[in-house]
Structure formats: C-alpha cells, structure tokens
Amino acid sequence: MDYEAVIGLEVHVELNTNSKMFCGCSTTFHAPPNTCVCPVCLGMPGVLPAINRKAVEYGIAVGLVLNCTISKWSKMDRKNYFYPDLAKNYQISQYDLPLAYGGWLDVEVDGRTKRIGITRAHLEEDTARNTHTLGGGDSGVDFNRSGVPLLEIVTEPDIRSAQEAYAYLTLLKQILSYLGVSDCNMEEGSLRAEANVSVRRVGDPKLGVKTEIKNVASFSGTYKAIEYEIARQISVLSRGESVVQETRGWDPDRGITVSQRSKESAHDYRYFPEPDLVPIAVNDEWVEKIRASLPELPRARKQRFVTQYSLSEYDAGVLTTTRAMAEYFEETVRAGAPPKPAANWIMGDLQALLTESKQEISSCRIAPSDLAEMIILIEKGTISGKIAKDLLPEMFATGSPPDKLIKEKNLVQLSDISELESIAREVIAANPGPAADYRAGKTKALGFLVGQLMKATQGRANPKLANELLIKELNKIS
C-alpha cells in the first residue's frame, strides 16, 4: 500500500472515588435520575468547587505507571462550550498544565514490542447524560454523572494500525483495573476511547488531515471503526479529493463512520484558568508515598508466576489477566494446592462456570481455600478427578466446602481392592465381547471396560486401581 495510518487515542477514565470531582455528591451509577446532585454539579450561580484529593492521587498513580513526569504545579481550566449536558456552559478540565505528561507504554503486537508515547494525563469532570428514550419525542438530562472525576489519557500519534490501537487499549484497561482507580466498565461509560485517525503517503513526514471517531462502545468496535476510517480516507485521497477535519460517529449496525460536526480546535473552547480553584501543588514526598502503594502490575506478575510457580507463559498470562484472578490463584496455592493443578482448575472448569453464570471471579462462592482442599483430596486419592468435576459445580452453586459435600453425597473414592475385584469380574462377565477383544490383543477394549467399571461405581472407583484390577482379572481367565 502507498499509504500508512497515523493514529492517536484519547481515553476517558471515570475514577471510582466515592464523591465527585468538585463536590461531595455520590458517584453511584445506578441511582435514580437527578438524585446525586447539588448546586455545585448542577452549575448553580455563585457556588464554589473544591478539588477531590483522592482523584488527584489516582491521577498521579496512573501517571507513574505510564512512566510520566508528574507536574509539581498544575492547574484547572475552564473549557467553554454549550451543550444540554453541561449546565455551567463550561467544563472544568486541564489545558496547558496537566497533572502528568511525557510518558510511554510498551505493548506487544505480533511478537514485537511497540512503544506508544503518552502525551498527557489530565483531570477533568464528566458531563451529564442525555436521554432520548422517554417517548413522545421528549429528551431528558440526568445530572448524576455531572461532575464525576475523569482522567483523560492522550497518546502521541505513534499508532499505525487498528491492531496496535487494540493492543494499547486492552493493556491500558488491564493496568487501570490492577490499580483499582476505575471499574473500567465500558457499558456504563466508565471507560471511553476516541481515536484520531489520519493517513499519509509512506515516508511522508507531514501528518495527514485527521478525523476524530466518537460513540464507540467497545474495544472491538474501536478496532472496526479505525479499520473502516483508514480505508475510507485512503479511498478519498485515491480519488484526488481531500479529507475533511471533522468528528465522525461510529455506526455499529452499518459498520461505518458518519459525519457529525466539524472538528473544533483548542482556541474554539476559549480556555482560561479556573478562578475558583487553587493550583495543584505536588511535592516529592506525596509522589513517593503513592509510588510505594502501587500494586504489582500484570507484566511483572506474569513473569513472577513463570519463575516462582514454573508455569508456562500462556498459563501465567491467563492467570494475570485480572488482579482478582491472579490473587485467587495465589491464595489457592498458599492454601496448599500445587500450582499447576490449581492453574488448570481455575482456567478450565472454574472459568467455564463463571462464564456460564456471567460472574467475575471476585464474586465466586468457592473460597480459594476450598478449591485448594478439593485439589489436595484429588492428589491424596480421596476423590477422583471425575468426582471432582461433579463436585465443583455443587461447590460453585452452594459455596459449601468439599469435605461437607463429599460426606453428604458419599463421594469418597472407592479403593477397596476386594470390592473392586468383585465389580471387575462382574463387568467382564457382562461384557464378553470387549473382554475377548482385549485377550486377542486389542488393548483399546480395556478403555471400554474401565468406563463400565466407573459407571458401575458411579465414578467413585480409583481409576488407576480399576485399570490394574481389570487387567489382572482379564489375564486370569483363559
């Protein structure tokens, strides 16, 4: 291709503080409309905002993990524009002196590392939410979200494909979740990504005209929107036409971007310093205190899982996808479960149950210590793997420990030799064909007979012992 894409991303993250950015109202998402409001977040004349300290600390934490410089002196500004969801007709944001700037994040794409520059991470307040589903052509405005603290993270135009954009977004979301600064719920608008896309001739140092893509509700949607916009712009330039700088919305039903409005420039917003708020002064002691509180991040934790627990890169990667899953795994191992079986049960049967019930592992009713106990019982031979597979859904549904359910349902593995010998003889007598096949050298017939024995014991027979005793009994009979 003669063209290459140049992409920058803007990610808005709702910070999960208990109160809003400039007032004491609750940030609860599911509250009835316009119940978490006060004169400050409703933009009433004469009210005075006050900065949420926790939001500033969250912003510093994100800046640190994104390798940014933390500003010792930053300020809030007024971004002036009119829209129904903005009662004051201005948004309190940061313009020329952001909280953090000049960082980077390394992402893995097709086995190679790509460094994406972070221009800035700045604080601002969210707007209200417009509702157009009231019926009768009426619209409403819910101000519960107005004033919720946001951190906007802006990249350099270092991204060259939709794939790189997707890799950046997924890693950023993972890091933010590990930090605990946001729930990153895209469905509720806690994480919103906007892409600035342009194309240029390969080798041309001059940037092309960009369009901004909004209204994307998922990372997969962002991927598709970028792919479409790259192709659209190349088509426009190939026809000898010019790309128009504008804001375009993503229409997922049609799989296209559509023009919304001409793109504003910074001067259109008439930024000026917020006169009602003092500057944010950050000293080294405050920064180092926050740095010391940072959790182990996913990439470091993954490598530790490989070395400490002798797991494969793949297993370690899956187990560290979320902080909750990584901690669940480690608690299971600390409770006595061998690392590899613990990893297999968590990534396999337990994850299947979580997916089926649409739950996160943080809400799982099986305590890590109970999962560890079940795995230890398998290792000791008290229960078989098959029994455990039947037992785990019961534990998942009830939250009961394995020993209680094993006693209630009489699931202890059957290892009595004399009893198993008797059952083995009965199985052989009931299945003369497979027995004859085995004696004739068709060893696969043994698997069928073992299955019949397991069926006869309702899965309680020790599989290894059952196998041995069947062979012994088959060899006795000529």
FENCOR-V515494 format. One record per residue. PSI is psi in radians with two decimals (NA if undefined). D_LAST is the distance of its C-alpha to the last C-alpha in Angstrom with 2 decimals. Layout:
# FENCOR-V515494
PSI&D_LAST / PSI&D_LAST
This chain:
# FENCOR-V515494
2.56&74.62 / -0.20&78.31 / 2.69&78.19 / 2.65&76.60 / 2.56&76.32 / 2.06&78.03 / 2.36&76.75 / 2.59&77.79 / 2.48&76.27 / 2.11&77.92 / 2.17&75.64 / 2.14&77.07 / 2.10&75.18 / 2.15&76.04 / 2.38&76.08 / 0.96&74.50 / 2.80&77.44 / -0.52&78.24 / 2.95&81.72 / 3.09&83.33 / -0.67&84.92 / 0.20&88.52 / 3.11&88.44 / 0.18&86.53 / 2.61&84.90 / 2.59&81.16 / 0.26&78.86 / 2.24&76.42 / -0.71&75.07 / 0.24&74.33 / 2.65&77.63 / 2.62&79.72 / 2.38&82.11 / 0.64&85.18 / -0.35&84.38 / 1.12&83.80 / 2.80&87.25 / 3.07&90.58 / -0.52&93.93 / -0.93&92.64 / -0.16&89.64 / -0.05&91.64 / 0.57&94.27 / 2.57&97.19 / 2.46&100.52 / -0.09&101.46 / 2.73&98.05 / 2.23&96.85 / 2.81&93.31 / 2.37&91.67 / 2.38&88.84 / 1.97&85.39 / -0.69&84.61 / -0.67&80.84 / -0.69&80.90 / -0.75&82.74 / -0.69&80.17 / -0.73&77.31 / -0.71&79.22 / -0.74&79.66 / -0.79&75.94 / -0.75&75.00 / -0.69&77.66 / -0.80&76.27 / -0.31&72.67 / 0.27&74.09 / 0.55&75.98 / 2.82&79.34 / 2.27&82.67 / 2.18&83.66 / 2.27&87.28 / -0.30&89.46 / 1.95&91.78 / 2.92&90.83 / 2.87&92.42 / 2.59&91.84 / 2.85&93.56 / 2.16&94.42 / 1.88&92.85 / 2.12&95.14 / 2.80&94.04 / 2.29&94.19 / 2.60&91.21 / -0.45&90.60 / 0.16&87.82 / 1.61&90.21 / -0.63&92.77 / -0.24&94.86 / 0.27&95.00 / 2.65&93.73 / 2.32&90.47 / 2.08&90.53 / -2.92&88.60 / 2.41&89.04 / -1.46&90.66 / -0.27&92.07 / 1.38&90.87 / 2.88&87.18 / -0.67&85.23 / 2.61&82.90 / 2.83&83.12 / 0.77&82.04 / -2.86&78.30 / 2.79&75.12 / 2.23&71.43 / 2.26&68.77 / 2.69&66.09 / 2.18&63.02 / 2.04&62.99 / 0.73&60.52 / 0.09&59.81 / 2.71&63.50 / 2.25&65.86 / 2.17&68.91 / 2.18&71.76 / 2.12&73.61 / 2.51&77.01 / 1.98&78.02 / -0.85&81.68 / 2.78&82.15 / 2.00&80.78 / 2.70&83.45 / 2.61&83.84 / 3.10&85.14 / 2.60&84.99 / 2.86&83.02 / 3.06&84.81 / 3.10&84.51 / 2.13&82.13 / 2.43&83.53 / 2.22&81.97 / 0.42&82.51 / 0.49&80.32 / -0.27&82.74 / 2.72&83.52 / 0.30&86.84 / 0.10&87.30 / 2.64&87.81 / 2.75&86.55 / 2.88&86.31 / 2.18&86.18 / 2.01&84.00 / 0.15&85.48 / -0.64&82.64 / -0.30&81.40 / 2.13&84.93 / -0.05&85.33 / 2.35&81.65 / 2.36&81.40 / 2.60&80.12 / 2.10&79.35 / 2.16&79.80 / 2.09&77.99 / 2.26&79.38 / 2.84&77.89 / 2.83&79.69 / 1.00&79.28 / -0.12&76.48 / 2.37&73.71 / 0.00&73.10 / 2.86&70.41 / -0.58&68.86 / -0.76&65.71 / -0.68&67.72 / -0.76&69.44 / -0.76&66.14 / -0.73&64.80 / -0.83&68.03 / -0.76&68.03 / -0.68&64.43 / -0.73&64.94 / -0.79&68.29 / -0.74&66.84 / -0.76&64.05 / -0.77&66.66 / -0.67&68.93 / -0.73&66.09 / -0.72&65.19 / -0.45&68.86 / 0.33&68.93 / -0.29&72.30 / 2.67&71.19 / -0.17&68.39 / 0.56&68.57 / 1.82&67.89 / -0.54&69.00 / -0.57&68.78 / 0.05&71.40 / 0.24&73.49 / -0.36&72.83 / 2.10&72.12 / 2.28&73.99 / 2.35&73.98 / 2.40&76.69 / 2.33&76.59 / 2.02&79.62 / 2.32&78.75 / 2.87&80.79 / 2.72&80.18 / 2.85&82.10 / 2.44&82.06 / 2.25&79.72 / -0.22&81.85 / 2.11&84.67 / -0.29&85.56 / 2.34&87.32 / 2.57&85.38 / 3.09&85.23 / 2.29&86.40 / 2.70&83.87 / 2.59&82.76 / 2.26&81.35 / 2.16&78.36 / 3.12&78.24 / 0.68&76.38 / 2.20&72.86 / 0.01&70.43 / 2.85&67.39 / -0.62&66.53 / -0.63&64.70 / -0.68&67.92 / -0.76&69.91 / -0.87&67.71 / -0.70&68.25 / -0.73&71.97 / -0.78&72.54 / -0.80&70.68 / -0.78&72.81 / -0.63&76.05 / -0.85&75.52 / -0.69&74.97 / -0.80&77.97 / -0.69&80.32 / -0.71&79.31 / -0.73&79.96 / -0.83&83.38 / -0.62&84.40 / -0.43&83.13 / 0.03&85.52 / 0.20&88.39 / 3.06&88.75 / 2.48&88.90 / 2.36&86.48 / 2.31&88.26 / 2.07&87.88 / 2.96&86.69 / 2.26&84.24 / 2.51&81.47 / 2.64&79.00 / 2.19&75.33 / 1.73&74.42 / -0.48&70.61 / -0.68&70.57 / -0.20&72.25 / 0.59&70.94 / 2.84&74.46 / 2.57&77.18 / 2.52&80.47 / 2.36&83.95 / -0.88&85.18 / 2.86&88.34 / 2.56&90.08 / 2.27&88.89 / 2.69&91.17 / 2.92&92.29 / -0.67&92.78 / -0.37&96.54 / -0.41&96.00 / -0.11&94.77 / 0.94&97.93 / 2.45&96.08 / 2.74&98.19 / 2.43&97.44 / 1.97&96.60 / -0.28&99.79 / 0.05&98.27 / 2.39&95.59 / 2.73&96.05 / 2.79&94.19 / 1.98&90.79 / 2.13&91.22 / 2.04&88.00 / 2.96&88.31 / -0.65&85.89 / -0.73&84.95 / -0.78&83.78 / -0.78&81.73 / -0.56&80.05 / -0.73&79.23 / -0.71&77.46 / -0.71&75.73 / -0.40&74.38 / -0.08&72.91 / 2.44&70.94 / 2.92&67.15 / 2.21&64.64 / 2.83&64.53 / -0.72&61.41 / -0.75&61.46 / -0.67&61.86 / -0.68&59.24 / -0.82&56.73 / -0.63&57.25 / -0.68&56.97 / -0.65&53.64 / -0.82&52.34 / -0.76&53.55 / -0.64&53.15 / 0.06&49.79 / 0.70&48.24 / 2.77&47.89 / 2.82&48.06 / -0.68&51.40 / -0.89&49.96 / -0.78&48.61 / -0.65&51.87 / -0.74&53.88 / -0.78&52.16 / -0.40&52.43 / 0.24&56.13 / -0.76&57.04 / 2.68&58.81 / -0.66&60.15 / -0.74&58.49 / -0.71&55.00 / -0.73&55.59 / -0.62&56.79 / -0.76&53.90 / -0.83&51.44 / -0.63&53.35 / -0.64&53.60 / -0.74&49.83 / -0.73&49.32 / -0.46&52.03 / 0.00&50.19 / -0.08&47.23 / 2.42&44.97 / 2.47&43.80 / -0.82&45.89 / -0.86&43.24 / -0.66&41.19 / -0.77&44.57 / -0.77&45.73 / -0.76&42.60 / -0.68&42.85 / -0.79&46.62 / -0.43&46.60 / -1.63&43.58 / -0.73&42.87 / -0.77&46.19 / -0.62&48.28 / -0.73&46.59 / -0.71&47.58 / -0.75&51.09 / -0.77&51.50 / -0.66&50.32 / 0.03&52.76 / 0.79&55.51 / 2.75&55.90 / 2.72&56.78 / -0.41&54.84 / -0.40&58.03 / 0.17&57.65 / 2.37&53.91 / -0.23&53.21 / 2.02&50.36 / 2.52&52.02 / -0.64&50.91 / -0.58&50.12 / -0.67&47.76 / -0.73&45.94 / -0.73&45.68 / -0.73&44.27 / -0.75&41.56 / -0.69&40.60 / -0.68&40.61 / -0.62&38.26 / -0.80&35.80 / -0.63&36.21 / -0.27&35.61 / 0.16&32.45 / -0.68&34.22 / 2.74&33.70 / 2.92&31.60 / -0.62&33.25 / -0.76&32.32 / -0.73&34.02 / -0.67&36.96 / -0.54&37.36 / -0.51&37.70 / -0.67&39.88 / -0.77&42.38 / -0.59&43.91 / -0.77&44.49 / -0.71&46.22 / -0.71&48.20 / -0.61&49.40 / -0.41&50.27 / 0.15&51.00 / 2.57&48.99 / 2.75&47.34 / -0.67&43.53 / -0.64&43.16 / -0.81&45.08 / -0.62&43.00 / -0.73&39.68 / -0.77&40.81 / -0.67&42.21 / 0.12&39.13 / 1.01&36.52 / 0.16&35.08 / 2.38&34.03 / 2.35&30.72 / 2.01&27.84 / 0.21&26.48 / 2.04&25.49 / -0.81&22.08 / -0.69&21.24 / -0.73&22.39 / -0.60&20.51 / -0.73&17.19 / -0.76&17.85 / -0.66&18.79 / -0.74&15.76 / -0.69&13.50 / -0.71&16.08 / -0.75&16.12 / -0.73&12.40 / -0.61&12.90 / -0.21&16.14 / 1.17&15.01 / -0.57&12.08 / -1.02&13.73 / -0.61&14.02 / -0.75&10.52 / -0.69&9.40 / -0.75&12.37 / -0.77&11.52 / -0.44&8.24 / 0.05&10.69 / 0.01&13.12 / 1.49&15.32 / -0.35&15.97 / -0.38&18.72 / -0.41&16.41 / -0.65&16.07 / -0.70&19.80 / -0.77&19.57 / -0.68&17.13 / -0.74&19.45 / -0.69&22.33 / -0.65&20.99 / -0.71&20.60 / -0.65&24.11 / -0.72&25.38 / -0.49&24.09 / 0.20&25.93 / 0.65&28.95 / 0.12&28.61 / -0.23&28.93 / 2.49&25.61 / 1.99&25.96 / -0.72&24.44 / -0.79&23.55 / -0.70&21.91 / -0.76&20.08 / -0.84&18.71 / -0.77&17.60 / -0.62&15.99 / -0.77&14.02 / -0.74&12.62 / -0.80&11.96 / -0.65&10.19 / -0.66&8.08 / -0.32&7.13 / -0.57&6.49 / 2.21&3.76 / NA&0.00
